[in-house]
Amino acid sequence: MNEKKISKPVMLFILSILLIGSYLYSAPDYDRYTGMCFGVDVTYFTVSSNDFNGTSYFENDYELIGIPSIDSGPGLRLILGSDDYRMSMGVVLELSLVNGEFLGESVDVSFTDIYFFMRHHFLRNDSFSMYIEGNFGMSSMSMKDNVYFNTIPDDLYDSKFTGLLFGAGFGINQYLSDNLYLDLSAHADYKLYPNVEDPYEYSMSLGNTISGVVFSGRFGIRFVL
């Protein structure tokens, strides 16, 4: 007796129907996980840039401003936004303090970023969701002891760079309850600094901007109000 075999396309079609059916069966209530959202993240980042090499500098008639290399390090993010079933958006304040080095001398480097984000959720059910995210905003980078004055060679001063931030990333949310979930994500942010402030807070154009890509991993918790 000849046995009839199910063709591969038919098997794939049946498997697809079963997977879609299982997802729809476990699909969440659209009214859940929506509302105002507050969150806290811890981050760990690294800077990739030819500009931040620890030897470059900007110079005028009376001062030299060094561009340090920047070590990898931790950061903290505070998030305020709105969650919906498919879309989330909000504002982030991100702070970090790491070590740097210019011409062999230690430099403290701090970042203060304020930016807007928007994310799109997919494969969402009662347990988890995945998402992609985009963001843009302002970035400020302060450095201690990286300004050298020609008239005061023995003293060092601080500087601050201001510029723009653009980024993208992806992540996973793990839902613990209707108003509490965990967030795990990876991001890449492009930071562009066209201006620097010297110790007397006179802003000057750098002529050639400095920039870098910041890669980060983030883990945090969200509270839906």
SULSUL-V971197 format. One record per residue. N is the residue number from 1. SS is DSSP state (H for helix, E for strand, L for the rest). D_FIRST is the distance of its C-alpha to the first C-alpha in whole Angstrom. Layout:
# SULSUL-V971197
n,ss,d_first
N,SS,D_FIRST
N,SS,D_FIRST
This chain:
# SULSUL-V971197
n,ss,d_first
1,L,0
2,L,4
3,L,6
4,L,10
5,L,13
6,L,16
7,L,19
8,H,22
9,H,24
10,H,22
11,H,23
12,H,26
13,H,27
14,H,26
15,H,28
16,H,31
17,H,31
18,H,31
19,H,33
20,H,36
21,H,35
22,H,36
23,H,39
24,H,40
25,H,40
26,L,42
27,L,44
28,L,48
29,L,51
30,L,53
31,L,56
32,L,55
33,L,57
34,L,59
35,E,63
36,E,66
37,E,65
38,E,67
39,E,65
40,E,67
41,E,65
42,E,66
43,E,65
44,E,65
45,E,66
46,E,66
47,E,68
48,E,67
49,L,70
50,L,72
51,L,75
52,L,75
53,L,76
54,L,79
55,L,82
56,L,82
57,E,85
58,E,86
59,E,90
60,L,93
61,L,97
62,L,97
63,E,94
64,E,91
65,E,87
66,E,85
67,L,81
68,L,79
69,E,76
70,E,74
71,L,72
72,L,69
73,E,70
74,E,69
75,E,70
76,E,70
77,E,68
78,E,70
79,E,67
80,E,68
81,E,66
82,E,64
83,E,60
84,L,58
85,L,54
86,L,53
87,E,57
88,E,59
89,E,63
90,E,66
91,E,69
92,E,69
93,E,72
94,E,71
95,E,73
96,E,73
97,E,76
98,E,75
99,E,77
100,E,78
101,E,80
102,E,82
103,L,84
104,L,84
105,E,85
106,E,83
107,E,82
108,E,81
109,E,79
110,E,78
111,E,75
112,E,76
113,E,73
114,E,73
115,E,70
116,E,68
117,E,64
118,E,61
119,E,58
120,E,54
121,E,52
122,E,48
123,L,45
124,L,47
125,L,46
126,L,48
127,L,48
128,E,49
129,E,49
130,E,49
131,E,52
132,E,54
133,E,58
134,E,61
135,E,64
136,E,68
137,E,71
138,E,74
139,E,75
140,E,78
141,E,78
142,E,81
143,E,83
144,E,85
145,E,88
146,E,87
147,E,90
148,E,93
149,E,96
150,L,98
151,L,101
152,L,100
153,L,98
154,L,98
155,L,96
156,E,93
157,E,91
158,E,88
159,E,86
160,E,84
161,E,81
162,E,80
163,E,77
164,E,73
165,E,70
166,E,67
167,E,63
168,E,60
169,E,57
170,E,54
171,E,53
172,E,52
173,E,53
174,E,52
175,E,53
176,E,55
177,E,56
178,L,57
179,L,60
180,E,59
181,E,57
182,E,57
183,E,57
184,E,56
185,E,56
186,E,57
187,E,59
188,E,61
189,E,65
190,E,67
191,E,71
192,E,73
193,E,77
194,E,80
195,E,83
196,E,85
197,E,87
198,L,90
199,L,92
200,L,94
201,L,91
202,L,92
203,E,89
204,E,88
205,E,86
206,E,84
207,E,84
208,E,81
209,E,78
210,E,77
211,E,73
212,E,70
213,E,66
214,E,66
215,E,63
216,E,62
217,E,60
218,E,61
219,E,60
220,E,62
221,E,62
222,E,62
223,E,64
224,E,63
225,L,66
